[in-house]
């Protein structure tokens, strides 16, 4: 019928785990990308069936992200230097949330610098091959607690 507007409903994004915005911590990916979670957030305009959210723990990404915020990551989204990413590290499946920069050492080996936004935390530089997963943050659902 005329006059009807088609509205895309917000996609339900599973919140799969907490992600430390401090030092890397163990990541249990609960069979990711199975779309089952303890919690969901609604995000409009996101077309990625594998997108997932993670709740921020710690203060290393303040002031932009605070404890309790849910950052939504999209495996489809391109990751560019300077992006805020969910990072999975080998060999121990640690995960962390940091701004990432692609760098090279003097011998041309690829490195990734994991840069906290809170400058009381030092950056960590890891060889590219230690990074098992890099997922770009595309949206944040703010926690109103403590604001």
C-alpha positions as CSV (number, residue, x, y, z in Angstrom):
1,X,0.0,0.0,0.0
2,X,1.1,3.5,-0.7
3,X,2.4,5.7,2.1
4,X,3.9,2.8,4.0
5,X,7.5,3.2,5.2
6,X,9.8,0.3,5.3
7,X,11.9,0.5,8.5
8,X,14.7,-1.9,9.2
9,X,14.5,-3.1,12.8
10,X,17.6,-2.9,14.9
11,X,19.5,-6.2,14.8
12,X,19.8,-8.0,18.1
13,X,23.5,-8.3,18.8
14,X,24.7,-10.9,21.3
15,X,26.9,-9.7,24.1
16,X,29.3,-12.6,24.3
17,X,31.8,-11.7,27.0
18,X,33.5,-9.0,28.9
19,X,36.6,-7.6,27.3
20,X,39.3,-6.2,29.5
21,X,40.2,-2.6,28.7
22,X,43.2,-3.2,31.0
23,X,45.6,-6.0,30.6
24,X,44.6,-8.9,28.4
25,X,42.6,-11.6,30.1
26,X,41.4,-15.0,29.2
27,X,38.7,-15.0,26.5
28,X,36.1,-17.8,26.5
29,X,34.4,-17.3,23.2
30,X,31.4,-19.5,24.0
31,X,31.4,-21.2,20.7
32,X,31.5,-17.9,18.8
33,X,30.0,-17.1,16.4
34,X,27.0,-19.0,17.7
35,X,24.4,-16.3,18.1
36,X,23.4,-17.2,21.7
37,X,24.4,-15.0,24.6
38,X,23.5,-14.0,28.1
39,X,22.5,-10.5,27.0
40,X,21.7,-8.7,23.8
41,X,21.9,-5.1,22.6
42,X,20.0,-3.5,19.8
43,X,21.9,-1.8,17.1
44,X,20.3,-0.1,14.1
45,X,21.9,0.0,10.7
46,X,24.3,-2.9,11.3
47,X,24.2,-5.6,8.7
48,X,26.6,-8.3,10.0
49,X,25.1,-11.6,11.3
50,X,28.4,-12.3,13.1
51,X,28.6,-9.0,15.0
52,X,29.0,-9.4,18.7
53,X,29.1,-7.1,21.7
54,X,31.5,-7.2,24.7
55,X,31.2,-5.3,27.9
56,X,34.1,-3.1,28.8
57,X,36.0,-3.9,32.1
58,X,38.6,-1.6,33.5
59,X,39.7,1.9,32.7
60,X,42.4,1.7,30.1
61,X,40.1,3.0,27.3
62,X,38.8,6.0,29.2
63,X,37.7,8.6,28.6
64,X,36.1,7.4,25.4
65,X,34.9,4.0,26.8
66,X,34.1,3.3,30.4
67,X,33.5,0.2,32.4
68,X,30.0,-1.2,31.7
69,X,29.8,0.2,28.2
70,X,29.0,-2.4,25.5
71,X,31.2,-2.1,22.4
72,X,29.8,-3.8,19.3
73,X,32.4,-5.4,17.0
74,X,31.8,-6.4,13.4
75,X,34.0,-9.1,11.8
76,X,32.8,-7.8,8.4
77,X,34.1,-4.2,9.0
78,X,37.6,-3.4,7.7
79,X,40.3,-2.9,10.3
80,X,42.5,0.1,9.7
81,X,45.3,1.5,11.7
82,X,43.9,3.6,14.5
83,X,40.7,1.5,14.8
84,X,39.4,0.5,18.2
85,X,39.4,-3.3,18.2
86,X,38.6,-6.4,20.0
87,X,42.0,-8.3,19.8
88,X,42.5,-12.0,20.4
89,X,46.1,-13.0,21.1
90,X,47.8,-16.4,20.8
91,X,49.1,-18.7,22.2
92,X,46.9,-18.3,25.3
93,X,43.6,-16.9,23.8
94,X,43.9,-13.7,25.7
95,X,41.6,-10.9,24.6
96,X,41.8,-7.2,25.0
97,X,40.2,-4.0,23.7
98,X,42.6,-1.4,22.4
99,X,43.2,1.1,19.6
100,X,45.4,-0.7,17.1
101,X,48.2,0.6,14.9
102,X,50.0,-1.4,12.2
103,X,53.8,-0.9,12.4
104,X,57.0,-2.6,11.2
105,X,60.3,-3.2,12.9
106,X,63.7,-2.4,11.4
107,X,63.7,-5.8,9.6
108,X,60.3,-5.2,8.0
109,X,58.4,-7.6,10.3
110,X,54.8,-6.7,10.9
111,X,53.9,-5.5,14.4
112,X,50.7,-4.4,15.9
113,X,50.7,-1.8,18.7
114,X,47.9,-2.1,21.2
115,X,47.4,1.4,22.4
116,X,45.3,2.2,25.5
117,X,43.5,5.6,25.4
118,X,44.2,6.2,29.1
119,X,47.8,7.3,29.1
120,X,48.5,5.8,32.5
121,X,48.7,2.4,30.7
122,X,51.7,1.7,28.4
123,X,51.2,0.4,24.8
124,X,52.0,-3.2,24.1
125,X,53.6,-4.2,20.8
126,X,53.1,-7.7,19.5
127,X,54.2,-9.5,16.4
128,X,51.4,-9.8,13.8
129,X,51.4,-13.6,14.0
130,X,50.4,-13.5,17.7
131,X,47.1,-11.8,16.7
132,X,44.5,-14.5,16.1
133,X,41.6,-12.1,15.7
134,X,41.1,-8.4,15.1
135,X,37.5,-7.1,15.1
136,X,36.7,-3.5,14.5
137,X,34.4,-1.7,16.9
138,X,31.5,-0.2,15.1
139,X,29.1,1.0,17.8
140,X,29.0,1.6,21.5
141,X,26.0,1.2,23.9
142,X,26.8,3.5,26.8
143,X,26.2,2.4,30.4
144,X,24.6,5.2,32.3
145,X,26.2,3.9,35.6
146,X,28.9,6.2,36.8
147,X,28.4,9.0,34.3
